[in-house]
Amino acid sequence: MGCAGCSIAKNGKDAKGCGGGCGSNGCASGGCNRLNTFDWLTHLDIEDSQPFQFVEVSFKNGARKTFYRNPEHARINTGDWVLVEALTGYDVGQVSLSGELVRLQMKRKRCLPEQVQQSVIRRANERDLERLQEARSRERNTLVLARAIARSLKINMKLGDVEYQGDGRKCTFYYTADGRVDFRELIRQYAREFQVKIEMRQIGARQESARIGGIGSCGRELCCSTWLSDFKSVNTAAARYQNLAINQAKLSGQCGRLKCCLNYELDTYMDALKGFPDDAEKLQTKEGIAVLVKTDIFRQLMYYAYEHEGSRGKIYALDSKQVHAIVEMNKQGEYPSSLGDVQVVAAPRSEDEPEVDYGDVTGVIELPEEERRKRKKKKKKKSKDAQPSKDASLRTPKAPANKPAERSKDAQLPTKNPQHPTLPDQPRSDNPGNRTPKSGNRTPKRRGRPGQGHHQSDRRNHSSDKNQPPQS
């Protein structure tokens, strides 16, 4: 049986052995399972004097775990694939814990033995594992199609995962939603499309990340998908106690909520903060009022700066005990002369102790100056050709919008007249306004202001006739 849900190996057959992710060659250790547990008592070959008649069975590589009764005739051990009872049909899973460790696990999860009603049927054979593999191969296409159907019905929900039962008769859809969702029409569409029994189960954002898995910002796998099973509430106060910047992007995990690891070191920080004084944000001295800038929790140092010097003034490092003494002096109306007299000075290093600090590389490394490209401002040239006057626009007719006027190369560059080299030929143009009349009787019609258009056109025609050479 390959690792179908391993986040590292894409295909168990193509990977090394069966377990491409953990390299266990068959996943006997369960290294690729989510929320994995190690049954160390089984490897000691110690028989229980009073065997515990319950086992923990893992489904879909640790995504779901349930307790079942273990009959004596089954002879089930840790790591065996078994058939277990279900509400409709049967399911196939792997035994993750057995013996006395199950008793401790049930006590930890507050599960009473009287609440466990279903039991193990028998060990799974090759045919059972083949049917399980067929059901797992259908989950990807089912999830894609189910999301499309939910989107077509405009249901405000997000499908995170799909799990088929071992016999393929039942399909469970895990989703997240802000409120209650009406599934009556959606379940009808799913039952008609997939031909199985449908179960909708709502989970939270953290449970969704635990089922899907992923890599956190630290570079490791998500805690909720590997070992963290109980989710405690996390608030921004945990970040403030640890002097972390309140940045939603850095403090949020893959689930969109605050990271669970903010609570891991919170107790250590709370114990270290007990040695710091309260209401020590401002200290009054004869030189002025000093304001708290930052706090070094583990070194027990508090950094102050004077208000009148501003943000670029000198910063004084004070020990928490010295701050306690100054606070008591201020309550009694006494003020120290200056913070420079009581600041903490670093002890001189001995000759044998190596200096661990950043080196001064001024003048050693020269960085090239940043070349800034100056944006040239485009100057708008105001010319008569670019912006013709209103009279010119009225006199010359515009070309149609669908067929713009195109000038040939002969019209752009004047050529010399073979008969008279000093006089250039008239440029040819497709614009009907610049055409010369073939006969002297017909004159082109030009648009212009009333009373001026025809006289100006006649004058231009007479002037052009005088300049033209006589035709031979």
Secondary structure, DSSP 4 states (H G I P E B T S, - for coil): ---TT-SS-S-TTTSSSS-TTT--SS-SS-TTSTT----TTGGGT---SS--SEEEEEETTTTEEEEEE--TTT---TT-EEEEE-SSSEEEEEEEEETHHHHHHHHHTT--GGG---BEEEE--HHHHHHHHHHHHTHHHHHHHHHHHHHHTT---EEEEEEE-TTSSEEEEEEE-SS----HHHHHHHHHHH-SEEEEEE--HHHHHHHH--B-TTSSBPHHHHT--S-----HHHHHHTT----HHHHB-TTSSBPGGGGTSHHHHHHHGGGSPSS-SEEE-SS-EEEEEEEETTTTEEEEEETTT-TTS-EEEEEHHHHHHHHHHHHTT---S-GGGT---PPPPPSSSPP-S----TTTS-PPPP-PPPPPPPP----TTTS--HHHHHHSPPPPSSS-----HHHHS--B-SS-TTSBPPPP-S-GGGPPPSSSS-------STTTHHHHHHHHHHHHHHHSPPP-
